[in-house]
Amino acid sequence: MLLKLLLFLGALVRVTEPAPRCEPGQETLGQCQTGEKAKCVDITLSSCSDVSYTKTMYPNLLDQKSREVVELSSEYILMSVLHNLLQGECNPDLRLLSCSILAPRCEKDKMIKPCRHVCENLRKNCLPAFDTIDMAWPYFLDCDRFFAGEEEGCFDPLAKLRGEPELTEEDLLVEVPTTLIQFTHHLYSKMVSILKKTASRCSHIARTYSIGRSFEGRDLFVIEFSTNPGHHDPMKPEFKYIGNMHGNEVVGKELLIYLAQYLCSEYLLGNPRIQTLINNTRIHLLPSLNPDGYELAAEEGAGYNGWINGRQTAQNLDLNRNFPDLTSEVYNRAGLRWARLDHIPIPQSYWEGKVAPETKAVMKWMRAIPFVLSASLHGGELVVTYPYDFSRHPLEEKMYSPTPDERMFRLLAKAYAGAHPVISDKLEARCGGNFVKRGGIINGAQWYSFTGGMADFNYLHTNCFEITLELGCEKFPLEEELYSAWHENKESLLTFMEMVHRGIKGIVSDKFGNPIKNARISVKGIRHDVITAADGDYWRLLPPGTYIISAHAIGFSKVMKRVTLPAKMKRAGRVDFVLRSLDTKPKHFLRGPMEDIYERYDPLEHFDPHAQHTQSEPREEGGQPTRHNEKPWWWSYFSSLGQHKPLWLLKQR
């Protein structure tokens, strides 16, 4: 009897003992018990607000106990800055994949792991980007450790982004390339989905990337077409289209989405015109520069939107009035023989005002890629305009104000207008009828003058020539009108892209064949130079005619050549220059004294998120530096973490 009593008391003690303490990671994996069962909670992490699910669970897959712990972690900080560190590569894919670990999906109080194959595919595509900045692959994206196979019931954290296609009977047949476009309006998520699927379908000639984020955090996605996606090839010109600068002017956005699908499909079908264009050009399509404004305009619906709602950004800024006013600077300099009228630095006063993140993103994009030709797609009228957009007399609202490249700009504008069946129509009783006698084109300032425009900034700050396309009097038309808009503009869009191959091209090098970066290409009689890219290559748009072309660079002699471009010449003429090095450094090189002052205070030029920052390194006891004494340039991003810096990001030496 006593023995039974002792056994009963022992069992009672074991029942009432507290559960054993969990080792890190065991609780999440269900390998030990706690006093309270974890439950699904709302996702409140700001960087994970756009995931495809709404509930998560703590502790997460890294055994982080709460949202507060996650937000202070090095893993979360890395996820938040990867967009800048990788210059838009693999984002938002990497961010969404990281969210699936830091804020894993939860359903019915059960955590669901992300799929291993999604992690493996992304690692394969994105590891080179990490190698480029000398960063190790994050440990928490270890595909074997934290991800699951499909047989375990995993989920795809990128499914919403890519837009999972519904399988149809046709999908089960042998895939035959076709050009099937759905002429509908696209909200932001649907736009991203189509761009991603298009790039995936034509992965050998296309990719998507982000140039930055809008004020409300939406990625500004670009789809690129090239035989070498992601890289500038010497002698291959860079072209861009930008749509939806004003959020409620939506035709341009939809046309660029259609154009992306068309280029992909026609290339696969073997269309010789499209293949020639893509094989010889690097094309960048940015369908929506103002996605925040578009979402606001779309709330009212097509056909009901007025002329105001959604035009501006979420900060209430008009992007086409938000660029630096370099045109006024040109007018001030015009009477000074030594002054440059091209590649003008951004004045310090510009940064004292409010500059939209969308504007900064585009300006950095322009500096990163040596664009040659561009067009911005708008709505509200039917006409093609070209710089300058700001009148040479500040009190004149409608004053003809040409650039030094007036002839070339008119040729570019006529190329688009002439291929457009409605713009080229001589009927005046229609949308755009006021411009019939002008051939459907007009100098921007002669139509109406405004400052801070993107076209003038392109021309005066970079090599790029940009025109503005006003594509119709209705800014947000009904869906049934979109097919007609595509039909009317398709040929013009293609013709204008082909205009990037007009003029001359070449390489500037020294006698040893080494390329000379930032050499100036001048045309006698045209007070506007272009400069060579990193590989020494250049493109100079010119109309037919005979020109005296010169190439000159600091520390090298000047070389001049006479060039004739026939009227029927459709391809750029090759004009290379070999410059001889000078023994003595020249005292002057056509530089104005004010340019040094402007460049000194140019935040866009000098504030580089990838720049190396000096800081004191942690030391071991005895004052000796730690093993990783020289840290990569990105290490300063984690300076606030003290002793908890992510050493796991440092590659083993």
Order of alpha helices (4+ residues) and beta strands (2+ residues): alpha-beta-beta-alpha-alpha-alpha-beta-beta-alpha-alpha-alpha-alpha-beta-beta-beta-alpha-alpha-beta-alpha-alpha-alpha-beta-beta-alpha-beta-alpha-alpha-beta-alpha-beta-beta-beta-beta-beta-beta-beta-beta-alpha-alpha
